[in-house]
Amino acid sequence: MNAIPGAQRQRLVIAITGATGAIYGVRLLEHLRKQGQVETHLMISDAGVINVHQELDMRRKDVEALADVVHNVRDIGACIASGSFASAGMVVAPCSMKTLASVAHGLSDNLITRAADVVLKERRRLVLMVRETPFNLAHLRNMTAVTEMGGVIFPPLPGFYQRPASLEEMVDHTLGRVLDLFGISSQLTPEWQGLKGSTD
């Protein structure tokens, strides 16, 4: 992607972890690459790579090619591990329960959870697209803990009021809502105009 002339692009950290829903992370990268106004920093966990292949028939290199910068999850010394690295925040799409638990307890046991910890301590936006059903009590408590720290828990639950005609439309609508949280214009989510017509 080309930089915006005379301006530094906004940065967004994106992680894909080992929960079902790899399409959310991949479509997010695709939209941001097409838009060209956001510099994406990507991490994929080992389990995330497995899910990308299982669900989308894609290889690690295919997904990494969609990002501006790729970081190894074991590279704790990467730029995104420091609060001095300016960004709009971070999205984990999808977010496994293991990653959620690590963030909730501040473990910083790999670059994904370290980067999330940095985003929280710098009071930036952290969005975790958690995927698991049903939730057990540990899941719920971990989600509460992250929320209390300022993170946003965003299970990718589809909305049907826009009458999506395909899986991609359902995914894109959710991603539009996620990008709205960062003030990133995407035009993926039409503004709700209220109910139309009579319900009689």
Phi and psi restraints in degrees (value plus and minus 20) as a CYANA .aco file:
   2 ASN   PHI    -112.4   -72.4
   2 ASN   PSI     122.6   162.6
   3 ALA   PHI     -91.9   -51.9
   3 ALA   PSI     133.6   173.6
   4 ILE   PHI     -90.1   -50.1
   4 ILE   PSI     106.3   146.3
   5 PRO   PHI     -76.4   -36.4
   5 PRO   PSI     108.1   148.1
   6 GLY   PHI      55.9    95.9
   6 GLY   PSI     -11.8    28.2
   7 ALA   PHI    -165.3  -125.3
   7 ALA   PSI     128.2   168.2
   8 GLN   PHI    -107.8   -67.8
   8 GLN   PSI     111.6   151.6
   9 ARG   PHI     -88.3   -48.3
   9 ARG   PSI     127.6   167.6
  10 GLN   PHI     -86.2   -46.2
  10 GLN   PSI     123.1   163.1
  11 ARG   PHI    -126.2   -86.2
  11 ARG   PSI     122.3   162.3
  12 LEU   PHI    -156.3  -116.3
  12 LEU   PSI     108.1   148.1
  13 VAL   PHI    -109.9   -69.9
  13 VAL   PSI     111.3   151.3
  14 ILE   PHI    -148.5  -108.5
  14 ILE   PSI     112.5   152.5
  15 ALA   PHI    -145.4  -105.4
  15 ALA   PSI     121.5   161.5
  16 ILE   PHI    -136.9   -96.9
  16 ILE   PSI      98.8   138.8
  17 THR   PHI    -136.6   -96.6
  17 THR   PSI    -196.5  -156.5
  18 GLY   PHI    -104.0   -64.0
  18 GLY   PSI      31.1    71.1
  19 ALA   PHI    -138.1   -98.1
  19 ALA   PSI     136.7   176.7
  20 THR   PHI     -85.1   -45.1
  20 THR   PSI     127.2   167.2
  21 GLY   PHI      92.6   132.6
  21 GLY   PSI       8.9    48.9
  22 ALA   PHI     -77.2   -37.2
  22 ALA   PSI     -45.5    -5.5
  23 ILE   PHI     -79.1   -39.1
  23 ILE   PSI     -49.3    -9.3
  24 TYR   PHI     -85.7   -45.7
  24 TYR   PSI     -65.2   -25.2
  25 GLY   PHI     -87.3   -47.3
  25 GLY   PSI     -60.9   -20.9
  26 VAL   PHI     -87.9   -47.9
  26 VAL   PSI     -66.5   -26.5
  27 ARG   PHI     -84.7   -44.7
  27 ARG   PSI     -54.6   -14.6
  28 LEU   PHI     -81.3   -41.3
  28 LEU   PSI     -66.0   -26.0
  29 LEU   PHI     -82.4   -42.4
  29 LEU   PSI     -62.1   -22.1
  30 GLU   PHI     -81.1   -41.1
  30 GLU   PSI     -65.7   -25.7
  31 HIS   PHI     -85.7   -45.7
  31 HIS   PSI     -61.9   -21.9
  32 LEU   PHI     -89.4   -49.4
  32 LEU   PSI     -54.8   -14.8
  33 ARG   PHI     -85.3   -45.3
  33 ARG   PSI     -63.4   -23.4
  34 LYS   PHI     -84.4   -44.4
  34 LYS   PSI     -59.6   -19.6
  35 GLN   PHI     -86.4   -46.4
  35 GLN   PSI     -61.5   -21.5
  36 GLY   PHI      57.5    97.5
  36 GLY   PSI      -9.1    30.9
  37 GLN   PHI    -132.2   -92.2
  37 GLN   PSI     -19.9    20.1
  38 VAL   PHI    -146.8  -106.8
  38 VAL   PSI     110.8   150.8
  39 GLU   PHI    -107.1   -67.1
  39 GLU   PSI      97.1   137.1
  40 THR   PHI    -118.7   -78.7
  40 THR   PSI     115.5   155.5
  41 HIS   PHI    -137.2   -97.2
  41 HIS   PSI      95.1   135.1
  42 LEU   PHI    -130.9   -90.9
  42 LEU   PSI     122.0   162.0
  43 MET   PHI    -152.7  -112.7
  43 MET   PSI     120.3   160.3
  44 ILE   PHI    -148.1  -108.1
  44 ILE   PSI     104.7   144.7
  45 SER   PHI     -93.4   -53.4
  45 SER   PSI     145.1   185.1
  46 ASP   PHI     -79.9   -39.9
  46 ASP   PSI     -62.1   -22.1
  47 ALA   PHI     -88.3   -48.3
  47 ALA   PSI     -52.0   -12.0
  48 GLY   PHI     -83.4   -43.4
  48 GLY   PSI     -59.4   -19.4
  49 VAL   PHI     -81.3   -41.3
  49 VAL   PSI     -62.3   -22.3
  50 ILE   PHI     -80.7   -40.7
  50 ILE   PSI     -64.5   -24.5
  51 ASN   PHI     -88.6   -48.6
  51 ASN   PSI     -57.5   -17.5
  52 VAL   PHI     -78.9   -38.9
  52 VAL   PSI     -62.0   -22.0
  53 HIS   PHI     -90.9   -50.9
  53 HIS   PSI     -63.4   -23.4
  54 GLN   PHI     -85.4   -45.4
  54 GLN   PSI     -62.4   -22.4
  55 GLU   PHI    -112.1   -72.1
  55 GLU   PSI     -48.0    -8.0
  56 LEU   PHI    -145.0  -105.0
  56 LEU   PSI     -21.4    18.6
  57 ASP   PHI      35.8    75.8
  57 ASP   PSI      17.1    57.1
  58 MET   PHI    -133.3   -93.3
  58 MET   PSI     131.7   171.7
  59 ARG   PHI    -119.5   -79.5
  59 ARG   PSI     144.5   184.5
  60 ARG   PHI     -71.5   -31.5
  60 ARG   PSI     -66.4   -26.4
  61 LYS   PHI     -83.9   -43.9
  61 LYS   PSI     -50.0   -10.0
  62 ASP   PHI     -85.9   -45.9
  62 ASP   PSI     -61.3   -21.3
  63 VAL   PHI     -93.3   -53.3
  63 VAL   PSI     -63.8   -23.8
  64 GLU   PHI     -81.1   -41.1
  64 GLU   PSI     -49.3    -9.3
  65 ALA   PHI     -86.3   -46.3
  65 ALA   PSI     -36.6     3.4
  66 LEU   PHI    -103.6   -63.6
  66 LEU   PSI     -33.4     6.6
  67 ALA   PHI    -119.6   -79.6
  67 ALA   PSI     137.4   177.4
  68 ASP   PHI     -96.9   -56.9
  68 ASP   PSI     -62.6   -22.6
  69 VAL   PHI    -154.0  -114.0
  69 VAL   PSI     116.5   156.5
  70 VAL   PHI    -137.5   -97.5
  70 VAL   PSI     115.0   155.0
  71 HIS   PHI    -140.3  -100.3
  71 HIS   PSI     120.7   160.7
  72 ASN   PHI     -95.5   -55.5
  72 ASN   PSI     113.3   153.3
  73 VAL   PHI     -83.5   -43.5
  73 VAL   PSI     -35.5     4.5
  74 ARG   PHI    -113.8   -73.8
  74 ARG   PSI     -23.2    16.8
  75 ASP   PHI    -108.3   -68.3
  75 ASP   PSI      61.3   101.3
  76 ILE   PHI     -86.2   -46.2
  76 ILE   PSI     -37.4     2.6
  77 GLY   PHI    -110.2   -70.2
  77 GLY   PSI     -10.1    29.9
  78 ALA   PHI     -87.2   -47.2
  78 ALA   PSI     139.8   179.8
  79 CYS   PHI     -78.3   -38.3
  79 CYS   PSI     -55.6   -15.6
  80 ILE   PHI     -93.0   -53.0
  80 ILE   PSI     -24.4    15.6
  81 ALA   PHI    -104.0   -64.0
  81 ALA   PSI     -20.3    19.7
  82 SER   PHI    -136.4   -96.4
  82 SER   PSI     122.1   162.1
  83 GLY   PHI     -87.8   -47.8
  83 GLY   PSI     -36.7     3.3
  84 SER   PHI     -95.3   -55.3
  84 SER   PSI     -31.3     8.7
  85 PHE   PHI    -102.5   -62.5
  85 PHE   PSI      89.0   129.0
  86 ALA   PHI     -95.8   -55.8
  86 ALA   PSI     113.5   153.5
  87 SER   PHI    -173.7  -133.7
  87 SER   PSI     145.4   185.4
  88 ALA   PHI     -95.9   -55.9
  88 ALA   PSI     -40.1    -0.1
  89 GLY   PHI     121.3   161.3
  89 GLY   PSI    -173.2  -133.2
  90 MET   PHI    -167.3  -127.3
  90 MET   PSI     122.9   162.9
  91 VAL   PHI    -143.3  -103.3
  91 VAL   PSI     110.8   150.8
  92 VAL   PHI    -128.1   -88.1
  92 VAL   PSI      89.8   129.8
  93 ALA   PHI    -158.0  -118.0
  93 ALA   PSI      82.0   122.0
  94 PRO   PHI    -104.7   -64.7
  94 PRO   PSI     148.7   188.7
  95 CYS   PHI    -133.4   -93.4
  95 CYS   PSI      98.8   138.8
  96 SER   PHI     -93.8   -53.8
  96 SER   PSI     142.4   182.4
  97 MET   PHI     -87.1   -47.1
  97 MET   PSI     -49.6    -9.6
  98 LYS   PHI     -85.8   -45.8
  98 LYS   PSI     -64.7   -24.7
  99 THR   PHI     -85.0   -45.0
  99 THR   PSI     -63.0   -23.0
 100 LEU   PHI     -74.9   -34.9
 100 LEU   PSI     -68.0   -28.0
 101 ALA   PHI     -82.8   -42.8
 101 ALA   PSI     -61.0   -21.0
 102 SER   PHI     -84.4   -44.4
 102 SER   PSI     -59.6   -19.6
 103 VAL   PHI     -88.2   -48.2
 103 VAL   PSI     -64.3   -24.3
 104 ALA   PHI     -80.1   -40.1
 104 ALA   PSI     -52.1   -12.1
 105 HIS   PHI    -125.2   -85.2
 105 HIS   PSI     -11.1    28.9
 106 GLY   PHI      42.1    82.1
 106 GLY   PSI      15.3    55.3
 107 LEU   PHI     -92.6   -52.6
 107 LEU   PSI     -52.9   -12.9
 108 SER   PHI      27.9    67.9
 108 SER   PSI      26.4    66.4
 109 ASP   PHI    -106.5   -66.5
 109 ASP   PSI     -24.8    15.2
 110 ASN   PHI    -174.3  -134.3
 110 ASN   PSI    -198.8  -158.8
 111 LEU   PHI     -88.0   -48.0
 111 LEU   PSI     -51.3   -11.3
 112 ILE   PHI     -81.6   -41.6
 112 ILE   PSI     -71.7   -31.7
 113 THR   PHI     -94.9   -54.9
 113 THR   PSI     -47.2    -7.2
 114 ARG   PHI     -88.1   -48.1
 114 ARG   PSI     -64.4   -24.4
 115 ALA   PHI     -82.8   -42.8
 115 ALA   PSI     -58.7   -18.7
 116 ALA   PHI     -84.2   -44.2
 116 ALA   PSI     -61.3   -21.3
 117 ASP   PHI     -82.2   -42.2
 117 ASP   PSI     -60.3   -20.3
 118 VAL   PHI     -82.7   -42.7
 118 VAL   PSI     -64.7   -24.7
 119 VAL   PHI     -79.5   -39.5
 119 VAL   PSI     -62.4   -22.4
 120 LEU   PHI     -86.7   -46.7
 120 LEU   PSI     -64.4   -24.4
 121 LYS   PHI     -88.5   -48.5
 121 LYS   PSI     -47.3    -7.3
 122 GLU   PHI    -107.8   -67.8
 122 GLU   PSI     -16.5    23.5
 123 ARG   PHI      40.4    80.4
 123 ARG   PSI      19.7    59.7
 124 ARG   PHI    -120.3   -80.3
 124 ARG   PSI     155.8   195.8
 125 ARG   PHI    -102.7   -62.7
 125 ARG   PSI     103.8   143.8
 126 LEU   PHI    -138.6   -98.6
 126 LEU   PSI     102.8   142.8
 127 VAL   PHI    -138.8   -98.8
 127 VAL   PSI     100.3   140.3
 128 LEU   PHI    -129.3   -89.3
 128 LEU   PSI      92.8   132.8
 129 MET   PHI    -109.0   -69.0
 129 MET   PSI      58.7    98.7
 130 VAL   PHI     -90.9   -50.9
 130 VAL   PSI     120.2   160.2
 131 ARG   PHI    -151.7  -111.7
 131 ARG   PSI      89.0   129.0
 132 GLU   PHI    -196.2  -156.2
 132 GLU   PSI     118.9   158.9
 133 THR   PHI    -170.0  -130.0
 133 THR   PSI     122.5   162.5
 134 PRO   PHI     -95.4   -55.4
 134 PRO   PSI     142.9   182.9
 135 PHE   PHI     -99.8   -59.8
 135 PHE   PSI     118.4   158.4
 136 ASN   PHI    -116.4   -76.4
 136 ASN   PSI     159.1   199.1
 137 LEU   PHI     -84.7   -44.7
 137 LEU   PSI     -56.0   -16.0
 138 ALA   PHI     -82.8   -42.8
 138 ALA   PSI     -62.1   -22.1
 139 HIS   PHI     -78.7   -38.7
 139 HIS   PSI     -68.8   -28.8
 140 LEU   PHI     -83.4   -43.4
 140 LEU   PSI     -61.7   -21.7
 141 ARG   PHI     -86.2   -46.2
 141 ARG   PSI     -58.1   -18.1
 142 ASN   PHI     -86.5   -46.5
 142 ASN   PSI     -58.5   -18.5
 143 MET   PHI     -85.5   -45.5
 143 MET   PSI     -58.6   -18.6
 144 THR   PHI     -83.2   -43.2
 144 THR   PSI     -63.4   -23.4
 145 ALA   PHI     -80.9   -40.9
 145 ALA   PSI     -65.1   -25.1
 146 VAL   PHI     -84.9   -44.9
 146 VAL   PSI     -60.1   -20.1
 147 THR   PHI     -82.2   -42.2
 147 THR   PSI     -62.2   -22.2
 148 GLU   PHI     -84.8   -44.8
 148 GLU   PSI     -45.7    -5.7
 149 MET   PHI    -104.8   -64.8
 149 MET   PSI     -24.3    15.7
 150 GLY   PHI      86.7   126.7
 150 GLY   PSI     -22.0    18.0
 151 GLY   PHI     -96.3   -56.3
 151 GLY   PSI     144.6   184.6
 152 VAL   PHI    -135.1   -95.1
 152 VAL   PSI     101.1   141.1
 153 ILE   PHI    -110.6   -70.6
 153 ILE   PSI      99.4   139.4
 154 PHE   PHI    -151.7  -111.7
 154 PHE   PSI      57.1    97.1
 155 PRO   PHI     -80.6   -40.6
 155 PRO   PSI     113.9   153.9
 156 PRO   PHI     -96.5   -56.5
 156 PRO   PSI      52.2    92.2
 157 LEU   PHI    -108.9   -68.9
 157 LEU   PSI     103.8   143.8
 158 PRO   PHI     -89.0   -49.0
 158 PRO   PSI     124.1   164.1
 159 GLY   PHI    -119.3   -79.3
 159 GLY   PSI     117.9   157.9
 160 PHE   PHI    -129.3   -89.3
 160 PHE   PSI     -24.7    15.3
 161 TYR   PHI     -89.5   -49.5
 161 TYR   PSI     -38.7     1.3
 162 GLN   PHI    -108.3   -68.3
 162 GLN   PSI     -19.2    20.8
 163 ARG   PHI      33.1    73.1
 163 ARG   PSI      42.7    82.7
 164 PRO   PHI     -82.0   -42.0
 164 PRO   PSI     120.8   160.8
 165 ALA   PHI    -119.1   -79.1
 165 ALA   PSI     -25.2    14.8
 166 SER   PHI    -175.3  -135.3
 166 SER   PSI     146.7   186.7
 167 LEU   PHI     -80.9   -40.9
 167 LEU   PSI     -60.2   -20.2
 168 GLU   PHI     -81.8   -41.8
 168 GLU   PSI     -59.8   -19.8
 169 GLU   PHI     -85.1   -45.1
 169 GLU   PSI     -58.1   -18.1
 170 MET   PHI     -84.1   -44.1
 170 MET   PSI     -65.9   -25.9
 171 VAL   PHI     -83.9   -43.9
 171 VAL   PSI     -65.9   -25.9
 172 ASP   PHI     -83.9   -43.9
 172 ASP   PSI     -56.1   -16.1
 173 HIS   PHI     -82.3   -42.3
 173 HIS   PSI     -63.3   -23.3
 174 THR   PHI     -84.2   -44.2
 174 THR   PSI     -63.2   -23.2
 175 LEU   PHI     -86.2   -46.2
 175 LEU   PSI     -53.0   -13.0
 176 GLY   PHI     -80.9   -40.9
 176 GLY   PSI     -59.9   -19.9
 177 ARG   PHI     -85.8   -45.8
 177 ARG   PSI     -58.0   -18.0
 178 VAL   PHI     -84.2   -44.2
 178 VAL   PSI     -67.0   -27.0
 179 LEU   PHI     -84.5   -44.5
 179 LEU   PSI     -51.8   -11.8
 180 ASP   PHI     -77.5   -37.5
 180 ASP   PSI     -54.8   -14.8
 181 LEU   PHI     -84.4   -44.4
 181 LEU   PSI     -42.9    -2.9
 182 PHE   PHI    -120.7   -80.7
 182 PHE   PSI     -18.1    21.9
 183 GLY   PHI      50.6    90.6
 183 GLY   PSI       4.5    44.5
 184 ILE   PHI    -118.2   -78.2
 184 ILE   PSI      97.4   137.4
 185 SER   PHI     -92.4   -52.4
 185 SER   PSI     111.2   151.2
 186 SER   PHI    -152.1  -112.1
 186 SER   PSI     -43.0    -3.0
 187 GLN   PHI      39.5    79.5
 187 GLN   PSI       2.0    42.0
 188 LEU   PHI    -106.3   -66.3
 188 LEU   PSI     -39.4     0.6
 189 THR   PHI    -143.4  -103.4
 189 THR   PSI      80.2   120.2
 190 PRO   PHI     -79.4   -39.4
 190 PRO   PSI     121.5   161.5
 191 GLU   PHI     -87.0   -47.0
 191 GLU   PSI     114.7   154.7
 192 TRP   PHI     -86.9   -46.9
 192 TRP   PSI     107.4   147.4
 193 GLN   PHI    -122.7   -82.7
 193 GLN   PSI     -13.9    26.1
 194 GLY   PHI      70.3   110.3
 194 GLY   PSI     149.6   189.6
 195 LEU   PHI     -86.2   -46.2
 195 LEU   PSI     123.4   163.4
 196 LYS   PHI    -134.6   -94.6
 196 LYS   PSI     115.1   155.1
 197 GLY   PHI      56.3    96.3
 197 GLY   PSI    -200.0  -160.0
 198 SER   PHI    -104.7   -64.7
 198 SER   PSI     126.7   166.7
 199 THR   PHI    -119.9   -79.9
 199 THR   PSI     -12.9    27.1
